[in-house]
Amino acid sequence: MITVTGHADLTPDTWELVREELRERLRAMPADATGLVRAGAGLPLEFGRLVREVGRRLVVLLPERAGILTGASPRNREAHRELLALAEGIRMLPFDPLDRDTCVGVDERLVSDCGRLLAVWDGSPSSGRDATAHMVAYARARGIAVEILWPSGAAREPAGPALSRARGHGH
């Protein structure tokens, strides 16, 4: 299985570059490769769309709290619905999408279940809001193949994730 992690605060032009790079990487993978993603807007949704576009299977990990599907925002709930429509398999996992620590724990489990991590990462360290560097280190420490995607010309929003989320992107 293949999963993805990455910065949420990409510029609109960078989103286009990243989509093309992800599309190329997914096309180059074996026909039986399966994408695994934690449901959410931004990169998870884009990855899910591209996995299906190139004809690969998609498994979606959904947050569940006391038997109820949860989503941090209406935007994430819409992403969940679209990912469910794209998915060939669904895994339910209890966690609170509003709690960063439980989300990082779920992402660690997601990475552990995969043989390859595609990381949309500029090489910067993890911060209180962005755990991309942590996920890359976590995968490498477990011997999971990591491919860094940071296309030439890629950039992050100077104002950070809040602006990017307002524009409809983010993780």
C-alpha positions, 0 to 999 in steps of 0.5 A: 500500500501507498500513502501520502503526507504533506504540507497543508499550506501549498500555494495554488500553483504548487497544488497543480505541480504536486497533482502532476507529480503525484499522478506520474508517481502513481502511474509508475507503480504496479497495477495492483498498488493500493492507495491508503489515505486518512479521510480529509480535505486537501492532500488526502482528497487530491491523493484519493482522486488521483489514485482512482484516476490512474486506475488503482484501488483506494482504501479510506481510513475514516474517523469514528467516535462512539460509532458516529463518523466525525469530521472537523468541518463541513469541508472535511465532511464533504471530502469524506463523502467524496472519498467514500464514493471513490473508495473500494475499501473503508477502515473505521478507526476511533479518533478525534479529528480535532485532536492533533495528537490523535491525528498524528497517531493515526497517521503513524498507524497509516504509514506503518500499514504501507510500504511506501510514503509519498511526502509533499515536503520542502524539508522543513522541520515539524512544527506545532501545526505541521507534522510532515517531517515527523511522518517522514522520519517515522517512515524512514525509522521503520524501513518504509520507502519514502519518496519526497515530492517537492517539484521545482517552483513549489512554494508554501503560502507565506501566511500559513495554513489558515489562508490555504484552508480558506482557499479550499486546500489543506490537510 
